[in-house]
């Protein structure tokens, strides 16, 4: 990170540190990733993240909503049916998540893959499709 003393006078904080402060919280990026792949419900987030507790999920969803990354919509009240969606701000994370994915593909392959990939390009294309990079 940039030393606060080295920032231009008009800046309050390092922009990298600010961004990581939002998405670097435990489970936050997992939830955003799940939203990109089409998950919308509390139970779906829990299912795709088995070590995530209901209390932590509830906390992160509230934080992401308060910070403007997601919206919460009550679809039905009886029974209660709630869906979460990415906002424009949340969808803007697609490029960052793609770059993180590409870093892992290239520099941490043994942690990403069970066996050597057939083509790295195909996996990157899949991530671009999931994250809707390059689409309007």
C-alpha positions in Angstrom: 0.0 0.0 0.0 1.0 3.6 -0.4 2.4 5.2 2.7 -0.2 7.8 3.8 2.6 10.4 4.0 3.4 9.9 0.3 -0.2 10.5 -0.9 -1.0 13.7 -2.7 -2.4 16.3 -0.3 -5.9 16.0 -1.7 -6.1 12.2 -1.0 -7.3 10.8 2.3 -6.3 7.2 1.8 -4.6 4.8 -0.6 -7.2 3.8 -3.2 -6.0 0.2 -3.2 -6.4 0.0 0.5 -9.9 1.3 0.3 -11.0 -1.2 -2.3 -9.4 -4.1 -0.4 -11.1 -2.9 2.7 -14.4 -3.6 1.1 -13.8 -6.9 -0.8 -11.1 -8.2 1.5 -13.4 -8.9 4.4 -13.8 -12.6 5.0 -16.5 -14.1 2.8 -17.4 -10.8 1.0 -15.7 -11.8 -2.2 -17.3 -15.3 -2.1 -20.8 -13.7 -1.8 -20.1 -11.3 -4.7 -18.7 -14.2 -6.8 -21.8 -16.2 -6.0 -24.0 -13.3 -7.2 -22.1 -13.2 -10.5 -22.8 -16.9 -11.1 -26.5 -16.4 -10.5 -27.0 -17.2 -6.8 -29.5 -14.9 -5.2 -30.8 -16.6 -2.0 -29.4 -16.9 1.5 -29.5 -20.7 1.4 -27.6 -20.7 -1.9 -24.8 -18.7 -0.4 -24.6 -21.1 2.5 -24.6 -24.1 0.2 -21.7 -22.9 -1.9 -19.7 -21.9 1.1 -20.0 -24.7 3.6 -17.8 -23.1 6.3 -19.8 -19.9 6.3 -22.0 -19.5 9.3 -25.5 -18.1 9.0 -24.6 -15.3 11.4 -21.5 -14.3 9.3 -23.5 -14.5 6.1 -26.2 -12.3 7.6 -23.5 -9.8 8.7 -21.7 -9.7 5.3 -25.0 -9.3 3.4 -26.0 -6.4 5.5 -22.5 -4.8 5.1 -22.5 -5.3 1.3 -26.0 -3.8 1.1 -25.0 -0.8 3.3 -21.9 -0.2 1.2 -23.9 -0.2 -2.0 -22.6 -3.4 -3.6 -25.8 -5.4 -3.4 -29.6 -4.8 -3.0 -32.0 -6.9 -1.0 -35.5 -7.5 -2.4 -38.3 -9.1 -0.5 -40.0 -11.1 -3.3 -42.7 -12.7 -1.0 -43.7 -12.2 2.6 -45.6 -15.4 3.2 -43.5 -17.4 3.1 -40.6 -14.9 3.3 -38.6 -15.0 0.1 -35.7 -12.7 -0.3 -33.3 -12.2 -3.2 -30.0 -10.3 -3.4 -28.6 -8.8 -6.6 -25.5 -6.8 -7.5 -25.8 -3.1 -7.9 -23.9 -1.2 -10.6 -21.2 -0.7 -8.0 -21.1 -4.5 -7.3 -21.0 -5.4 -11.0 -18.1 -3.0 -11.4 -16.0 -5.5 -9.4 -16.0 -7.9 -12.4 -12.7 -6.6 -13.8 -11.0 -6.9 -10.4 -12.3 -10.4 -9.9 -11.2 -11.4 -13.4 -7.7 -10.1 -12.6 -7.6 -12.0 -9.3 -8.7 -15.1 -11.2 -6.0 -14.7 -13.9 -3.4 -14.2 -11.2 -4.4 -17.5 -9.5 -4.5 -19.4 -12.8 -1.0 -18.2 -13.7 0.8 -18.1 -10.4 -1.1 -20.5 -8.1 -2.2 -23.3 -10.4 -1.7 -26.1 -7.9 -4.2 -24.5 -5.6 -6.7 -23.8 -8.4 -6.6 -27.1 -10.4 -6.9 -30.8 -9.5 -4.9 -31.6 -12.6 -3.2 -29.6 -15.3 -5.6 -27.4 -17.3 -6.3 -28.3 -20.9 -6.1 -24.6 -21.9 -5.6 -21.6 -19.7 -7.4 -19.5 -22.4 -10.6 -21.5 -22.1 -10.6 -21.1 -18.3 -10.0 -17.3 -18.6 -12.8 -17.1 -21.2 -15.1 -18.9 -18.8 -14.3 -16.4 -16.0 -14.9 -13.6 -18.4 -18.3 -15.1 -19.3 -19.3 -15.6 -15.6 -18.1 -12.1 -14.6 -19.7 -10.6 -17.7 -16.5 -8.8 -18.7 -16.8 -7.2 -22.1 -20.6 -7.3 -22.2 -22.9 -4.4 -21.7 
